[in-house]
């Protein structure tokens, strides 16, 4: 039965134009999926789920909304959620500005949404992103300032992320259906101990259509004396919807690192 399933999957991946070495890796990952729950219990793998919707009324302006839900165990011990939104403005193909706001709620460990909360936060965050292309490889650098109104008082935080995206597969209407990405982000403040967190993400994205993307990834983070959302290892699953204004002549397909 597994052999038959693998053969069918292989034929599907060949149809999408996935290179043979990556076909074997993708099939191997699919065969391992049933073992993830048992493995995650021993490994303490948490879950990180997100839904992102973005609307582009023009080529330069866009608005977005996003919701996230996180757990310290594999879809158990839910301890964190957030919802946020904002507006983006593309200065050029190489530079984009964002202004976002959101609510970020962190609960105690040991169960689902255990009270009292560790942190109840409202956040305002301007950011700037620089894009660069080297061959097929896409590079972005994100600088974000966070103005944090927390239950423990006001705080500043600064974040820098460096990311790589490699799109591949048979091209469909000016975009490639598959992407692999990697990013590393550091969090620091203007008060001691200054350094707060390092976050590393590896992800595989599949564009179901020009408007939708499914993301599966592994996220690892190291925290140092941080008082908000915790957790070291997560399986990240995201669904991204990108809408365009009707009658838009040249909708731009977003091939950058998926925001979070």
N, C-alpha and C positions, 0 to 999 in steps of 0.2 A: 504493500500500500504506500509506504514512504517513497519507494523507488518510483512508482507511478506518479505520485505528487511532485517529486523532484523533476521528473521528465517534463511534465506539463508546465511547471514553473520555468524551466529552461527555455522551452519554446516561446513562452510569453516574453521573457527577457530578451531573447534574440529578436523578436518582432519589434521591441522598443529600441533596438540598436545598442544594448548594453554590451561592452567589451567582454570577451570570454573569461579573462581572469576575474573580473568583477562579478560575472554571472556565478562563478563557483563560490565566491565569498558570500554573495547575497543568498544563495540557496542554503549554504551552511548556516547562516544566521537564522533563516526561516525554520530550519530543522531544530535549532537550539531553543526557539521561543517557548515550547512547552515546558522546558526545564527552568525557565527564568524564575517562577515563583519560589521553588524550592531553593534555588541558588541565592535569591535575594534575601531569604530569611537568615541564612548563615552569613551573608556578606553585609547585611544591614543596608540594603539598597532601598532608597526611598523613591517616591513618585513625584513627578513635576508635570502637571497638565496645564495647558494653556490654549486659549482661543483668542485669536486676533482678527479684527475686521478693519480694513483700510478702504477709504473711499477717495478717489482721485477726481475732483471736479475739473482740474486742468493739469497740464504737464508739469507745472511748478508747485502747485498747492495740493495737499492731501490732509485728511483728518483720519484719526484711528481711535479704536477702543480695544482694550484687552482685559481679560480676566485670567487669573492663575489660581491654582489650588495645589498645595504641596503636602506631602506626608513624609514622616521619618522612616516608616516601614513601607513595604511594597503594597500600596493602596490601603494602608492602615496607619493609625496614629496621625490623623490629619491635624496639622498644627498651624497652618498658615494659609491665608488667602489675600489676594489683592485685586483691585480693579482700578484701571487708569485710562486716561485718554489724552489726546493732544492734537497739535497741528504741526505739519511739516512744510517747509519751504525749500525747494531746490534752487540754490543760487546758480548752479551750473551742474554739468554731469559729474563734476569732481567734488562738489561741496553741497551739503544739505544741513539746514537748521531745524531744530525741533523745540517746541515748548510743551511740556506735559505736566499733568497733575494726577494725583491718585491717592487712594486709601490703602494702607498696608497694615494687616492685622496678624499679630503673632501670639499664639497660645502656648501654654506650658506643655512640657513633654509628659508622656505617660498615658495617652489616650487620644480620643477625638475631641478637639476644641476644648481642652481642659482650662477652666477658669481658676484664678484670675489671669488675665492676659499678661504676657511678658511685655508687649508693646502695642500701643494704639497710635498709629501715625498717619498724618497727612503730609504729602510731599509735593513740592514744586520742583521741576527739573528741566532747565534749559540744557541743550546739548548741540554739538556740532560734529558732523561726520565727514571725513575726507575719503574719497574713493580713488582707486588707481587700478589699472589693468595691465598685466604683464602677460602677453600671449593670451591663453585661455584662463589664466589665473586672475581672480578678482581679489583685491586687497581693500580692506577698509580699516580706518582708525577712528574710534569714537571717544570724544571727550565729553563728560557729563558732570554738571554741578547739581547736587541735591540739597535743597533747602528743606530740612526735616523738622516738622513740628510733632514731636513724640510725646508720649505720656510721661517721659522722664526729662522733658525740657527741649529747647531748640538746639539743633546741631547742624553743622555743615558736613558734607561729604563730597569727595571728588572721586571720579571713576575714569579709568582709561582702559579701553579694549582694543586689541589688535586681532583682526580676523582675516581668514583666507577662505575663499569659495572657489570650487572647481566644478563648473557645469559640464555635463557630458550626456551622451545618448544621441539618437537620431533627432535632428532639429525638427520642431513643429512650429510653424508660423512664427519664426523669429525668436524662439526660445528652445532650450534643451530641457527635457523632462526630468533629468536627474541632477542632483548636486550633492557633493560632499563638502563639509565645512569644518573648520576648526577655529577656535578663538580662545584667547586668554585675557582675563580682565583683572585689574587690581583696584582695590578700594582703599582710600586713605583719607585722613581728616587733617584739620589744622590744629588739633590738640593731641597731647600724648594719649595713647602710644603711637599715634599717627597712622601706622599700617593696621588695617582691619581685616582684609580678606583677599584671597586669590581664588579666582573661579576659572576653571578650564572646561571647555565644552567641545565634544566631537559629535557631529550630527550628519544624518543622511536625509535628504529632502527629495520628495517625489512630487512633481507638479502634476496633479490630476487633470488640470486644465489651465488656461492662462489666468484664471481667477482664483484657483485654489491650490494650496500646497500642504502636504502632510509631512511632518518632521518627526523623526525618531532619533534620539541621541543619548549619549552618556555624559553626565555633568558631575564634575568633582570639584569641591571647594574646600579651602582651608581657612578657618576662622581664627582670629586672634583677639580675644577680649571683646567680642561683639555682643550686643545686647538685644539684637532683633532675630530674624529668622535664622535657624541653625540647620545642621545636617551636612553630611560629608559627601555622600554619593547618591545620585538620582538617575532613574530612567526618565528621560524627558520625552513627552509626546505632545506635539503641538499641531494645531490646525489653523491655517492662515487663509483668510479670504480677502481678496483684493478686487474692488469694484471700480469701474470707470464710468465716467459720465456718458450717457447715451449719445451716439453720433460722434464720439471721439474718433478722430481720423487716425491717430498714431498712438494708441495706448502703449505706455512704456512698461515692459515686463521687469519686475523687481528681482534682480539676481544677487542682491547684497545679502549680508548676514541677516538672518531673521532676528528682529529686535526682541529684547526681554528686559 
